[in-house]
Amino acid sequence: MASPRVGAVLLAGGRASAGLAAAGGSENKALADIHGWPMVRYVWEALARAETVAHRVLVSDERVRQALGVREGEWCPCSGGPVDNIVSGAEALPDTVTHVLIVSCDTPLVRPADLDGFVGASLDLGVSLCYSVLDQRTCTGAFAGVRKTWVRVREGTLAGGNLALVSRPFLVDHQDRVRQAFELRKSPFALAMRLGITFVLSVVLGRFLPIRVGIAVVEQRAQRLLGCDVKALVLPSPEPGIDVDKPEDLEFVRGLLEPRPPGATGA
């Protein structure tokens, strides 16, 4: 069997909130300024330096492509909703790619080592979909008090980690199922019907009572919803789990990232 080959899809099509647009200097979220670089460039450069990523594709509008100087072969235009953009990016990758790493433009703290560690650990699990989660216990030092949508499970207090690795054949061949699962997040009632009322109540009540589900149960429900094998992978460090949605998030990452030296242009 041929070794897995990973291609990355960088999603950079979102609009900034009014507050973030004012703080970042652009209505395009990806172009929020951090020390003279658009936020998306930090992620693009990390992907370029990740040893496990063989190819990368930027999914954005023309303005973002020009800001990064990305050539046509590494870019495709936004085509609709998030799932449509993920699939378009996956289809733009070379045919040799077997797995797709999904990354968003608002995670400028992510490092090449974070990407390599997640990709390697995900491939070792051998599942169709691996999603990263952030453990609140890793948020110490400068990351103490980071605001996330935390959920208590038996193993700890977790939040989404912003990285996912998915089998390319599953993503392309079952995009309708992925799209349906993604859309369910907009309807709590419909999501509860699919996941089960007992499961949803145990998650909600777990915020107040010692009644908590384990990660394995969450994985099983996700597998039922998507129709593929799913695993959650706890990140060893918080950087990939920090996303920029609000002005205070932008100020936070600006304080952690070093100013770019004069004339620096990246890879």
C-alpha positions, 0 to 999 in steps of 0.5 A: 500500500502506498504511503499516505500523502497529505494536502492542505486546504486553507479556508480564507473566505470569511468576513470579519465582524465589524469590531474585528474589521476595525481592529484588523483594517479589513472587512476580509477576516483573512487580511486582518493585520498582524505586525504588517502581515495579513493574518492568513500569511502566518498559516500559509507559511506554517503549511509551507514549512510542515514536513507532512504537508505535500501540497497546499491550496488556498480557498479565498477570493481574488483579493486574498490570493493577490495579497499572498501572491499565490499562484493559480495552481495553489488557489481556488475561488470560494464557491459557496458554503464552508463544505463546498469550499472544503470540497473544492479545495480537496478536488484542486489538490493533486490526484496523489493526495490521499488525506486532506488537512483542513485549516482555517485562516484565523489560527495564526499561532499554529506552527509547523510542528503543530501541523506535523504532530497532528497529521502524524498522530491522525494518520497513526489512528487510521480513521476517515476523520480525525478532529482536534480538540483543545484541553483547557488544562494545556492553557497555562501561562500566557494562554491562561483564561483563553475564552473558548466554548468549553464542554465538560466530558469525563476526560476533562474540559475541551473545545474545538481545536481548529484542525481536521484530517479527513480521508479524501475519498470519503470527503469527495464521495460523501460530501452530501453527508458532511454538508448535512452534518455541518448544517445541523449545527444551525438547528439545536433541535434537529441536532438533538434528534440525530444525536439523541436527546439523552446524549445531548442532555448529558452534555448540557447537564454535565456543565452543572452536575457530575453526569458526564459522557466520555470522548468515546461516546462523542466519537460514536455519535459522530460516527453515526451521524457521518457514517465513517470512523471518527476520532478526536485527538487532544492537542498537546499545546494550545496554539492551534486551538486559538482562533481570532474572531473578536478584536480582543483575540487579535490583540492577544495573538499580536502580543504573542507573535514577534513583529516581522523584521523590515523587508520580510516576505516569507517563503 
